[in-house]
Amino acid sequence: MPGDSEAYIGAFQSSSLEVLNTASLKLTGTVQVGPGATDVVAPQTKSGGYAYVTELLPTQLGAVAVVRTSDNQLVDTIPLSEGAQTVATSNDGQEVWVGSAVTGTIWVIDTSTQKVVREISVPDARPVTSIAFSPDGTRAWVYGMAGVSVVDVASGDQVAFVPIASIFPNTSPNAGSIALTSSGRYALVLNSTFPDAPKRGTVAILDTTTLKVVSEVQVGTEPTSLALDTTTSAAYATNYINGTVSCFQVPN
């Protein structure tokens, strides 16, 4: 977004992208993008600024809506073979990775052409809920319902896998978000718990070298998302049932 003056929010029920002014904290516009607007990223690239909105359709099909951020106009819709649940941008802004809500498929979109240029399979992780890139851009950490796949960005090959039962033993975990610290030494992995039996969620702090959990932080009931402020090493988890935000410090 120009000058970081706008934030974009996917509105699932209204099939729209809501535009929020970050200074006034008021909604300033609405862009109709298509049914099931879910996740959003807005990288700045050499060809300009675009927001990419995943569409988790009621059918097995999906799409990514492309919105030009200079005037908030829908300029393209990229069809996908399955529903899209999550989206992340590579560190250089040249690629957007879109995760399937159905299988362990990731579609890679070239931000200069708005075309899918390759597909990456992470069958061990299966339905993808979140993607985070390492600080050096060489690895993608893909969190799915069955665990975390570590993917080599250049080749698309899985180089490591951590089963979700190893991250959250003695519980029935539901995959949420994943985030990496600015050093890349730790990955924060969220257990969202299941909506039909909501419980207090947990954030596991995973050592990215040993792939072992070094500590856990309990957050609120049915946490839905996780964000990390890499400048202060503060993490935030939104808690759906409580209507609260949990804040805690993490190692860097």
N, C-alpha and C positions, 0 to 999 in steps of 0.2 A: 504494500500500500504506500502511496506517495507520502513521504515524511512520517510514516507510521501513524497517520491521522485517522485511519479507518480500521475497524475490525469487522470481520465477516463471520456470520453465524448461520449455520444450516438449519432451516426450519422444516423438520420432517413432515409434519402434518399439512403445512400450507404449500409444500413443494417450492419453497422460495429460499433465496439467500438474503438475509437481513443485513443492512449496512449500519454499523454503529460508529458514531463519531467519538473518538477516544478522549477528546478534550471535554466535550459537553456531556458525554455518556448518554446521548440521545440517539434514537434510531432516525436516520436521515434518508433511508431509501430501502426499496424492496426490489429484488430481481427475481422474476419467475424463471426457475431453472429446470423444473421437471419434478416428477414424483419421487418422494423418498430422499430428499436432500439430507445428508448425514454429516460427513466430515469435510473440512475445508483446509487447503493450504494456499498461500498466495506469495510465491517466490518472485523476486525481481530478477529479470533476465536481460540479456543484451537486446532481445527483441521487444522488451517492454514488460509491464507487470500484468499478470493474469492470476485469477483465483480459480482453483480447480475444486469442484464440488462433487463428491461421490453421491450416486443415486442408488439407494437400496430399494429396488422396485418390488411390488407385491408378487411379481412373477419371478422366474429363475434368471431373467435377463437383468442387466444393469447398464450403467452409463456414467460418464464423467462430463459434467457441464463445465465449459470454459468461459469465464467472465473477464472482460477487459477492465482492469481496475482504474484506468484513467477516466472512464465515463460510466463504469458499472453497467456495461452492455453485454448480454449473452452473445458470444461470437461463434461458439461451436459446441456440439455435443458429440462425444466420442462413445460409440456403442461398445458394450462388453458382453461377453457370453454368459456372465454370471453377475449376481448382485455384488456391488462394491460397498465395502464397509468402512475402510480406512484409507488414508492417503498421506504421503510424506514426500518431502522434496529433498533431493540430494544436496550436499553441502555447497556445490557450485551452482545450484539452481538450473542445471541443464536437463535434469530428469525429474519426473514425478513418478513415484511408485504407488500403485493402487492395489490394495489387498482384497481378495475375494472373501465374502461372507459365507461361501458355500464349500469351497475346497481350499487347498494350499496353493493357490495360484496368485502370482503377482504380475500385474501388467506394468510395463515401463513405458512412460510417455516422454517423447522428446519435446521439450518446451519450445523449441524453435520451429517445429513443424506441426505440433499438436497431433502427432500420430503415435500409435503404439508401435514401438520398434523391437520389442522382445517380450517374451513371457518367461517367468522364472517359477519353478515349482519347489514348494517346501512341504512335501507330503507328510513329513514327520510332525510339523506344527499344525497342519490342517487349517480350518477356517481362520483367517487372519484378522486379528483385532487391533493390532498396533504395530508400527514400524518406526525404528529410530536408527540414525546413522552415527557411526563413531566419529569423533572429532576430526580424524584425518581423512574421513570419507571413504576408507577402503572396505569397511564392513557395514552390513545392515543387520540389525537385530530385529528379527521378525517374531512377534509374540502371537501365538495362536491357541486354540482351545486345548491342544495337547502338549504345548511347551514352547520353548524358545529356540528358533533356528538362527544360527549365525551364518550369514551369507557373504561370500566374496563379491563385492560390487562389480568388479570388472568382468568376472567370468560367470557370475550368477550361480556358482556352485555352493552348496551347503558345506561349511567347514567344521561345524560343531552343532550339537543339539543337546538341550537340557530338558528332560521331561518335566511336565508341570508338577507331577507327584514328587519330584526331587526338590522342587522349589517350595511347594506348600504341602508337606507330608501331613498325614493324620487329619485331613480335611477334604472337603469336596469343593475344589477351587473353580472359579469362573474367570476366564482371562479378561483382563481390562487393558490398561495402558502400559507402555514401557518407555523409559527415558534414560539417557546416559548423562553422567556427570561431565563437566567440561574437560576433565583430564582423560576421560574414557576408561577410568579404572573401575568404575562401578556402574551397574545397570539397576534401575529401580523397576520392579515388576509388581503390578497391582493385581490382587485378588479381589474382584468386584463382588463376589458372592452371587447367588442366584435370586432373581426377582420373586420367584414363587416361595422362597424361604430365606428372606434377607437376614444377613447377620453383619456383625462388625467386620469390615474388611481389613486386609493386611497388605503392607508394602514390604516385599522382600528386597534386601540390598545384596546384589549378586556381584561377586568379584569377577571381572571380565577375563582375567587370566586363568584362574583356577576353576571358574564356572561353579563355585560353591557359594552358598548363602552365608554371609558374614554377620548379618543382623536382620531384625524384623521390627517394623513399626506398626502398631495397631491404629487404624483410623476410624471413621464413622461407619454407620450402617449403609450397606449397599453403595460403596463408592463407585462412581461412574467414569471418572477421568482423573488423570494425573498430569501435573505440569511442574517443571523444574526451572527455577531461576538460577542460571549458571553463574551469575555475577555474585550472588550472595549465598549459594549452596542451600537455598531454602526450597522445599518441595511443598506442593499444594495438592490435596485430593478433595474433589467435590463429593459430598455424601447425599445421595438422592433422598433417602428416607428421612434423615435428620434435617435436611435443608441447611446444611452447614458446609464449611470448608475446613479441613484439617491442614495445619501448617506445621512442618517440622524441619529440622536441620539434617543434612546428609553429609557424609564424608565426600571429599573431592578426590 
